[in-house]
């Protein structure tokens, strides 16, 4: 699954964004969780659905969410504590729209 045309970014550039913004806490390898859950297959996956990862109550309460490109854009484009109050995720949000589109395009390649 790839990012929708509304968020058609450069997946190659998104790999660099991932490395600088996400890799400290998230793996892209299936089944390998770090501080945060693996992002392998994240696009199209339900929230709080990675096995063997202990999610916050706040994110488990959002288990009806599906990580669509639109949902990821909304979630990652603002501080995590505003996107989902009570989350364990410590992230200030990505303010650069192009980098955000690139990141989401890259995440869409992880399957």
N, C-alpha and C positions, 0 to 999 in steps of 0.2 A: 504494500500500500504506500502510495506517495502522498505528499502534501497536495491539497486541493489547489486549483489554479489561483484562487484568491490569495494564497500564501505561497505562490510558486517562487521559491528562493533558489539559491545555489547550494546544493547539498555539499559540494566540496568545500565551499567557504564555511558552511555550517559545521563541518567537522572541526575546523579551527575554533569556531565559537564554542562548540561542546568542550573542547580541551581547556579553554580558558574559563568557561563559566560553570561547567557541570561535572567535569571528570574527577574533581577532588572528592565528590560525594557519590557519584553514580557511575556504574559500570555499563558498558554496552554489550557485555557477554551474557548470554542466556544463563540464568541460574546463579549469577555472581552478584550478590548484593554487597554494598559498601555501607556507608552511613545512610545512604538512601537506597531505594530499590533499583534493580537493574532496569535500564531503559530499553533493553532489547524488546522489540515488538510493542513499544508503548503506544504508537499511533494505532488507534482502533481498539485498544484494550480498555476494559473497565477500570475505574480508579480503585485503588487498594486491592488489586488482584494478583500481585506477585506472591507466589508461595514462599514460605519461610522468611517473610519480612514482617516485622512488627510495626504496623502503621499506627499513627496517632488516632485517637478516637474521632478527632475532627475529620480526618480523611476517610476513615471507615464509614462515617455518617454520610459521605458523598459517594457511596459505592454505586449509585445509579449513574454517576457521571461516566461518560466514555471519552477517552482522550482523543478526540477528533482534532484536526489541525486548528479549528476554531476555538475549541476549549483550551488547547495548549497555548494558543496565542493570548487568550484572555488571562489564563493562569500565570504564564511566565512574563507577561508584560507589565506586571505590577508586583509589589512586595508580596511574598508568600503569605505573610501574616494578614494581609488585607484580602488576598484571593481566597483564603481558607483559614479564618481565625481559629487558633488552637493547633495549627499544624506544627510538626516538629521541624519542618523545612526552614532553614535559615537562608533566605535569598531575597535580595533587594529588588529583583525584577530586571528585565532587559529593556532598556529604554530606546534602543536603536531599532526602528522598524525593519530595516533591511537585515540586520543581524538576526532578529527574531524570526523573520521569514526563512533565512538561510538555515538556522538551527532546526526549525520545524521540518523543513525539507530533508535535512540530514536524518533527523529522528525517524522520518518516514521510510528511510532506506534500511533500517535495522530490523530485519526479519529473516 
